[in-house]
Amino acid sequence: MNKRQYGDLVIATVILMCLGIAYAWSLFVGAIQEEYPTWSATSLSMVFTVQMIGFCSASLLAGWMMKHVGNRLLYLLCGMMYLVGMIGAGHAVTPYVIWIFYGAMCGFATGIAYNCVISVVVREFGIRAGTASGIMMMGYGMGGLLLGTVVSHLHDRVGWRNTFYIFSVFYFCLMLLCILFFGHQEKEQTQASQAEMAGIYGNLTFVQAVKTRAMWSYYLWGVNIALLGLGVIGHIAQTAASVRETTSFAVIATGVLSVSNGISRIVFGVFYDTKGRKFTMRFIDSCMLLSILCFCISLYNKWDWLFLTAAVLMGMGYGGSVPCNSSYAKDCFGDKCFSTNFGFLCSDGLLSAFLGPTIMSLLLTATGKYLYSYVVLLICCILLWVMEAGITKNIQKRW
């Protein structure tokens, strides 16, 4: 590996950290609600939902778009979408405008840029692609820490509308940097060995893989994990305010969750390789269950230290599931059609991005307290263990 490859990895990680705009949305909500108190929590939480749907949809389409359009044009398209999306959101007078501009446009741009950057850099690292992708995914997961502090500082100084305008220019320039560093198309295949390794089920195409119980049992587990993770992430700042009503505590809670989310992506990737699927998935299930329990207790007793502990555990569980998708797709269905099988497993956010934040908002509207929302999420945590047992049973039958 040469210095340029490692330089590209560092640059890509920083860029992906900046692209973690989705995880900072909850910090805008308080300032927007102060200006528009009639806007419901449900309508504002839908922005995060729409953004994640846009991200997941773009991730599925990015592979085809890179092949037929090219990276340079895609980065320029993303830059224009960020520019229009942020400026449009800054002019919003109804929540639906923010759904379209900030949620859909910026979410779609993030999904394309995310896949483009990772795809280019991973090809450069050949047999070390797993390590490279883990580091980059860690950067993306930690984006909330960087952006959370910046967002909080800006909208306190210049207001939330001007913050959007500033970000529109920043993200447009960021995409221009992507063109400079990663706009080239790889003309040569990597020199690393790309031998197709068969998985437990052999080398299955996507059509063959979706006919197996192993694919759907894991997919449902992933949907449940994402439901819990995205539901909590979408409301972490508002939930923190019900424990301690200070902006700084909300920023700390968001940052703690983001750091844990990012670091766990490398840690649990190593766990999967060294300890195996069963150990890793059960560890993730345990983190999610303990996290929701700690959230419930901290909300009831107003214990801020326990709330931060819960945020760490949630970040570990949700972030740890991300590298499991690629490892599971390869272990079960082989290398031949890895990209399509992996892409399908990553689409679990399409459903969860709607269900998680919506359930949280509806329960808050009905009860007036976040505590009851987390009590309901405990049921989802119990289902995780049932789903993992089903995955193990299906794989054992295949053996």
Residue pairs with C-beta under 8 A, 6 or more apart in sequence:
1 125
1 128
5 124
5 125
8 120
8 121
8 124
8 181
8 182
9 121
9 125
9 132
9 135
9 136
11 181
12 117
12 118
12 120
12 121
12 136
12 139
12 181
12 182
13 135
13 136
13 138
13 139
14 139
15 113
15 117
15 139
15 174
15 177
15 178
16 114
16 117
16 118
16 136
16 137
16 139
16 140
16 143
17 139
17 140
17 142
17 143
17 146
18 143
18 146
18 147
18 170
18 171
18 174
19 110
19 113
19 114
19 140
19 143
19 174
20 139
20 140
20 141
20 142
20 143
20 144
20 146
20 147
20 258
21 106
21 110
21 143
21 147
21 167
21 171
22 48
22 51
22 52
22 55
22 107
22 110
22 143
23 141
23 143
23 144
23 147
23 148
23 233
23 254
23 258
23 261
24 143
24 144
24 147
24 148
24 151
24 254
25 47
25 48
25 51
25 102
25 234
26 48
26 233
26 234
26 235
26 236
26 237
26 238
26 250
26 254
27 148
27 151
27 152
27 155
27 237
27 250
27 251
27 254
28 151
28 155
28 160
28 163
29 41
29 44
29 45
29 237
29 238
30 237
30 238
30 241
30 247
30 250
31 155
31 159
31 160
32 39
32 44
32 98
32 160
33 39
33 41
33 44
35 160
36 95
39 95
40 361
40 365
41 238
41 361
41 364
41 365
42 358
42 361
42 362
42 365
43 95
44 95
44 98
45 234
45 235
45 357
45 358
45 360
45 361
46 95
46 99
46 103
46 357
46 358
46 361
47 95
47 98
47 99
47 102
47 103
48 103
48 230
48 233
48 234
48 353
48 357
49 103
49 234
49 353
49 354
49 356
49 357
49 358
50 99
50 103
50 104
50 107
50 353
51 102
51 103
51 104
51 106
51 107
51 110
51 353
52 107
52 230
52 349
52 352
52 353
53 104
53 107
53 349
53 350
53 353
53 354
54 103
54 104
54 105
54 106
54 107
54 108
54 110
54 111
55 107
55 108
55 110
55 111
55 114
55 349
55 353
56 111
56 346
56 347
56 349
56 350
56 353
57 108
57 111
57 350
58 107
58 108
58 109
58 110
58 111
58 112
58 114
58 115
59 111
59 112
59 114
59 115
59 343
59 346
59 347
60 343
60 346
60 347
61 112
62 74
62 111
62 112
62 114
62 115
62 116
62 119
63 115
63 119
63 339
63 343
65 74
65 112
66 74
66 115
66 116
66 119
69 77
70 185
71 116
71 120
71 179
71 182
71 183
71 184
71 185
72 179
72 183
74 112
74 113
74 116
75 113
75 116
75 175
75 176
75 178
75 179
75 182
75 183
76 175
76 179
77 109
77 112
78 109
78 110
78 112
78 113
78 175
78 178
79 109
79 171
79 172
79 173
79 174
79 175
79 176
80 172
81 105
81 106
81 108
81 109
82 105
82 106
82 109
82 167
82 168
82 171
82 172
82 174
82 175
83 168
83 169
83 171
83 172
84 101
84 105
84 168
85 101
85 102
85 104
85 105
85 106
85 109
85 168
86 101
86 102
86 106
86 164
86 165
86 167
86 168
86 171
87 101
87 164
87 165
87 168
88 97
88 100
88 101
88 102
88 105
89 97
89 98
89 101
89 102
89 106
89 164
90 160
90 161
90 162
90 163
90 164
90 165
90 168
91 97
91 161
92 98
92 101
92 102
102 164
106 171
109 171
113 175
113 178
114 140
116 178
116 182
117 136
117 178
117 182
118 133
118 136
118 137
120 182
120 184
120 186
121 132
121 136
121 182
122 129
122 132
122 133
123 129
123 186
123 190
124 132
124 186
124 190
125 131
125 132
126 190
126 191
126 192
127 192
127 193
130 269
130 326
133 326
134 265
134 266
134 269
134 323
135 266
137 262
137 265
137 322
137 323
138 262
138 263
138 265
138 266
139 262
140 262
141 258
141 261
141 262
141 264
141 265
141 315
141 319
141 322
142 258
142 259
142 261
142 262
142 263
143 258
144 233
144 254
144 255
144 257
144 258
144 261
145 254
145 255
145 258
145 259
145 262
148 251
148 254
148 255
148 258
149 251
149 255
151 163
152 247
152 250
152 251
154 162
154 163
154 166
155 163
156 247
158 166
194 335
195 335
196 203
196 334
196 335
196 336
197 330
197 334
197 335
198 334
198 335
199 330
199 331
199 332
199 333
199 334
199 335
200 214
200 331
200 332
200 395
200 398
200 399
201 209
201 212
201 214
201 332
201 333
201 334
201 398
202 333
202 334
203 333
203 334
203 335
203 336
203 337
204 212
204 333
204 334
204 336
204 337
204 341
205 336
205 337
205 340
206 337
206 340
206 341
206 344
209 215
209 332
209 333
209 337
209 341
209 344
210 216
210 344
212 332
212 394
213 390
213 394
214 332
214 391
214 394
214 395
214 398
215 332
215 333
215 341
215 344
215 345
217 387
217 390
217 391
217 394
218 328
218 332
218 345
218 391
219 344
219 345
219 348
220 387
221 281
221 384
221 387
221 388
221 391
222 321
222 325
222 345
222 348
223 348
223 351
223 352
224 352
224 380
224 383
224 384
224 387
225 284
225 288
225 317
225 318
225 321
225 348
225 384
226 318
226 321
226 348
226 349
226 351
226 352
226 353
226 356
227 351
227 352
227 355
227 356
227 359
227 380
228 288
228 292
228 314
228 317
228 318
228 356
228 377
228 380
228 381
229 314
229 317
229 318
229 321
229 352
229 356
230 318
230 349
230 352
230 353
230 356
230 357
231 355
231 356
231 357
231 359
231 360
231 373
231 377
232 239
232 257
232 291
232 295
232 314
232 318
232 356
232 360
232 377
233 257
233 314
233 318
234 356
234 357
234 360
235 357
235 360
235 361
235 364
235 370
235 373
236 250
236 253
236 254
236 257
236 311
237 250
237 251
237 253
237 254
238 250
238 370
239 253
239 295
239 299
239 307
239 370
240 249
240 250
240 252
240 253
240 254
240 307
241 249
241 250
242 299
242 369
242 370
243 249
243 298
243 299
243 302
243 303
243 304
243 307
244 302
244 304
249 304
252 308
253 307
253 308
253 311
256 308
256 311
256 312
256 315
257 311
257 312
257 314
257 315
258 315
259 315
260 311
260 312
260 313
260 314
260 315
260 316
260 319
261 315
261 316
261 318
261 319
262 315
262 319
263 319
264 315
264 316
264 317
264 319
264 320
265 319
265 320
265 322
265 323
266 323
267 316
267 320
268 280
268 283
268 284
268 316
268 319
268 320
268 321
268 322
268 323
268 324
269 323
269 327
271 279
271 280
271 283
271 320
272 280
272 323
272 324
272 327
273 327
277 324
277 327
277 328
277 331
277 391
277 395
278 388
278 392
280 320
280 324
281 324
281 388
281 391
282 385
282 388
283 320
284 316
284 317
284 320
284 321
284 324
284 384
285 317
285 381
285 384
285 385
285 388
287 313
287 314
287 316
287 317
287 320
288 313
288 314
288 317
288 318
288 381
288 384
289 378
289 381
289 382
289 384
290 310
290 313
291 310
291 311
291 313
291 314
291 316
291 317
292 310
292 314
292 374
292 377
292 378
292 381
293 310
293 378
294 306
294 307
294 309
294 310
294 313
295 307
295 310
295 314
295 374
296 371
296 374
296 375
296 378
297 303
297 306
298 304
298 306
298 307
298 309
298 310
299 307
299 369
299 370
299 371
299 374
300 371
325 342
325 345
325 346
326 338
326 342
328 345
329 338
329 341
329 342
329 345
330 338
330 342
332 395
333 341
359 373
359 376
359 377
360 370
360 373
363 372
363 373
363 376
364 370
364 373
366 372
367 373
